[in-house]
Amino acid sequence: MHSSSQLIVPVTAGSLAAWDAGEGEPVLLISGLGGRAAFWTDIAPRLANEFRVITHDHRGTGASSPDKIDYSISQMADDVIQLMDASQIERASLVGHSTGGAIAQHLALHHPGRLKSIVLSATWAGPTQYFLNLFEQRRAILSQLGPKAYLADGILRAHPPSYFNSNAAKIYANETDRLRQFPDKAIELSRIDAVMAHDLRERISGIDLPTLIVSADDDQIVPPYYADELAERVPDAAKHRFEQGGHFFPQIHPIEFVRIIANFLKGN
């Protein structure tokens, strides 16, 4: 597996920490609300055997600049374009998980010439009452109980109980790292607001790129009916659904996830 080189990339009034590994067709892996490149730890090196793989910490998270701005999906998407420019990537495939999938949708509509294909993993076109209630609850936990309780709640929601029981030590080791790098509370609250505001369901029929939609039957955060809606609205989208894996199915099934993604990317 390939080692990666770290970059610090200037973006508008801030900076991104990014990692670049492998050679070949460029693929950007864009993580979810947690925002950290570490989400792809078991995935990026495997993909880098066949592609040039770029990961990054979203602005406000991890090693990127802790900017107290009004976060939005369009702002996060603009950061990705600046990352591509700094990496001298004219056109790339995007694999976006959860919030990363919202970013990918935005880019597919606003910068289609910069993209070769997109993978929408555990993501949604627009909010439902379930979604809004869920994130209002998560927002309240962070506001009233703080980051530790917020992360603990997210961990329970994101993993299937059977996987959690068998991998508790690994999961809690990751939680310690995430708590150490947790952003300022105001930053995370603004990022939650950005997630809740994302709604492109009336526009995504205009996506004109090869698209793969990946979901899991037991995802409690973005249940599979969101993937069904995406597939109905995005023209000619391909689909893959895991029977089990929860919201973090790429981490739980990294080998299978990479196989599915690589086959799709090589076919487009």
ZAMARGU-4260 file (C-alpha; in steps of 0.2 Angstrom, whole numbers, plus 5000, padded with zeros to 4 digits):
<rodrens>
0) 5000/5000/5000 | 5006/5018/4996 | 5011/5030/5009 | 5004/5048/5007 | 5012/5065/5008
5) 5004/5079/5018 | 5000/5096/5011 | 4994/5112/5018 | 4983/5120/5005 | 4978/5139/5006
10) 4959/5142/5004 | 4949/5158/5006 | 4953/5165/5023 | 4960/5148/5029 | 4969/5132/5025
15) 4966/5113/5022 | 4976/5099/5028 | 4977/5086/5014 | 4985/5070/5009 | 4990/5064/4992
20) 4994/5045/4988 | 4996/5034/4973 | 4996/5038/4954 | 4984/5037/4940 | 4967/5045/4938
25) 4963/5057/4953 | 4950/5052/4965 | 4945/5064/4980 | 4937/5055/4995 | 4926/5068/5005
30) 4921/5063/5022 | 4905/5067/5032 | 4900/5078/5046 | 4916/5073/5056 | 4926/5081/5042
35) 4942/5071/5045 | 4952/5062/5032 | 4955/5049/5045 | 4938/5042/5041 | 4946/5034/5025
40) 4961/5026/5034 | 4956/5009/5029 | 4950/5014/5011 | 4962/5027/5004 | 4978/5016/5004
45) 4968/5002/4995 | 4962/5014/4982 | 4979/5021/4980 | 4985/5005/4973 | 4975/5010/4957
50) 4972/5028/4958 | 4979/5045/4964 | 4969/5047/4980 | 4967/5064/4989 | 4959/5066/5006
55) 4957/5081/5017 | 4951/5087/5034 | 4937/5099/5031 | 4940/5117/5036 | 4936/5118/5055
60) 4941/5100/5058 | 4956/5090/5061 | 4972/5098/5056 | 4964/5111/5045 | 4962/5129/5050
65) 4949/5131/5065 | 4939/5145/5056 | 4924/5152/5065 | 4914/5155/5049 | 4896/5152/5043
70) 4898/5134/5036 | 4888/5128/5022 | 4888/5115/5009 | 4893/5127/4995 | 4907/5134/5006
75) 4914/5116/5008 | 4912/5113/4990 | 4922/5129/4986 | 4936/5123/4997 | 4936/5106/4987
80) 4938/5116/4971 | 4952/5126/4978 | 4960/5110/4984 | 4959/5103/4966 | 4967/5119/4959
85) 4981/5118/4972 | 4984/5100/4968 | 4984/5104/4949 | 4969/5092/4946 | 4958/5098/4932
90) 4946/5084/4933 | 4943/5070/4946 | 4931/5058/4952 | 4923/5061/4969 | 4918/5049/4982
95) 4907/5058/4995 | 4901/5050/5011 | 4886/5058/5020 | 4890/5076/5021 | 4903/5073/5008
100) 4889/5066/4997 | 4880/5083/4999 | 4896/5091/4993 | 4898/5080/4978 | 4880/5084/4973
105) 4883/5103/4974 | 4899/5101/4964 | 4891/5090/4951 | 4878/5104/4948 | 4889/5119/4949
110) 4906/5112/4942 | 4902/5097/4931 | 4917/5101/4920 | 4928/5097/4935 | 4921/5080/4938
115) 4923/5063/4929 | 4910/5054/4940 | 4903/5054/4958 | 4899/5041/4971 | 4886/5046/4983
120) 4888/5036/4999 | 4876/5036/5014 | 4869/5053/5008 | 4853/5062/5005 | 4845/5074/4992
125) 4836/5085/5005 | 4829/5083/5023 | 4814/5075/5029 | 4806/5077/5046 | 4815/5062/5053
130) 4832/5069/5047 | 4828/5086/5054 | 4822/5079/5071 | 4838/5068/5072 | 4850/5082/5069
135) 4840/5094/5081 | 4843/5081/5094 | 4861/5079/5090 | 4863/5098/5090 | 4855/5098/5108
140) 4866/5085/5114 | 4881/5095/5109 | 4875/5111/5115 | 4869/5105/5132 | 4880/5090/5136
145) 4896/5094/5126 | 4907/5085/5114 | 4910/5069/5124 | 4891/5065/5125 | 4889/5071/5107
150) 4902/5059/5100 | 4896/5044/5111 | 4879/5047/5103 | 4885/5047/5086 | 4896/5032/5088
155) 4880/5022/5094 | 4870/5028/5079 | 4883/5025/5066 | 4888/5007/5070 | 4877/4991/5070
160) 4876/4984/5087 | 4884/4967/5083 | 4899/4976/5075 | 4900/4988/5090 | 4900/4973/5102
165) 4914/4964/5093 | 4925/4980/5090 | 4922/4991/5105 | 4940/4993/5109 | 4944/4999/5092
170) 4929/5011/5091 | 4933/5019/5108 | 4951/5021/5103 | 4945/5031/5088 | 4933/5041/5100
175) 4948/5046/5110 | 4957/5053/5095 | 4941/5062/5089 | 4938/5070/5105 | 4956/5076/5106
180) 4954/5084/5089 | 4936/5090/5091 | 4933/5107/5084 | 4926/5122/5093 | 4908/5119/5098
185) 4903/5134/5088 | 4911/5127/5072 | 4902/5110/5074 | 4886/5118/5077 | 4888/5128/5061
190) 4892/5112/5052 | 4877/5104/5058 | 4866/5119/5052 | 4874/5117/5035 | 4869/5098/5035
195) 4851/5102/5040 | 4850/5116/5026 | 4856/5105/5012 | 4842/5102/5000 | 4845/5099/4981
200) 4831/5087/4978 | 4822/5098/4965 | 4838/5100/4956 | 4848/5084/4956 | 4839/5078/4940
205) 4851/5090/4932 | 4866/5080/4937 | 4874/5073/4920 | 4888/5063/4927 | 4891/5044/4930
210) 4884/5042/4947 | 4884/5027/4959 | 4873/5027/4975 | 4879/5017/4990 | 4869/5013/5005
215) 4866/5001/5019 | 4849/4993/5025 | 4853/4997/5043 | 4859/5015/5042 | 4850/5024/5056
220) 4857/5041/5051 | 4853/5041/5033 | 4841/5026/5030 | 4841/5018/5013 | 4825/5027/5007
225) 4836/5042/5005 | 4846/5032/4993 | 4830/5027/4984 | 4825/5045/4982 | 4843/5049/4975
230) 4841/5035/4962 | 4824/5040/4957 | 4830/5058/4954 | 4848/5056/4947 | 4847/5051/4929
235) 4854/5033/4926 | 4862/5031/4943 | 4869/5014/4948 | 4865/5007/4965 | 4873/4996/4978
240) 4866/4992/4995 | 4874/4983/5009 | 4863/4973/5020 | 4873/4977/5035 | 4885/4990/5040
245) 4876/5005/5048 | 4881/5023/5043 | 4899/5019/5043 | 4898/5004/5031 | 4914/5010/5022
250) 4924/5007/5037 | 4915/4991/5042 | 4917/4983/5024 | 4932/4992/5017 | 4938/4978/5006
255) 4921/4976/4998 | 4918/4995/4997 | 4934/4998/4988 | 4930/4984/4976 | 4914/4992/4972
260) 4920/5009/4970 | 4936/5004/4960 | 4925/4994/4948 | 4913/5009/4945 | 4927/5021/4943
265) 4937/5011/4931 | 4921/5009/4921 | 4919/5027/4919
</rodrens>
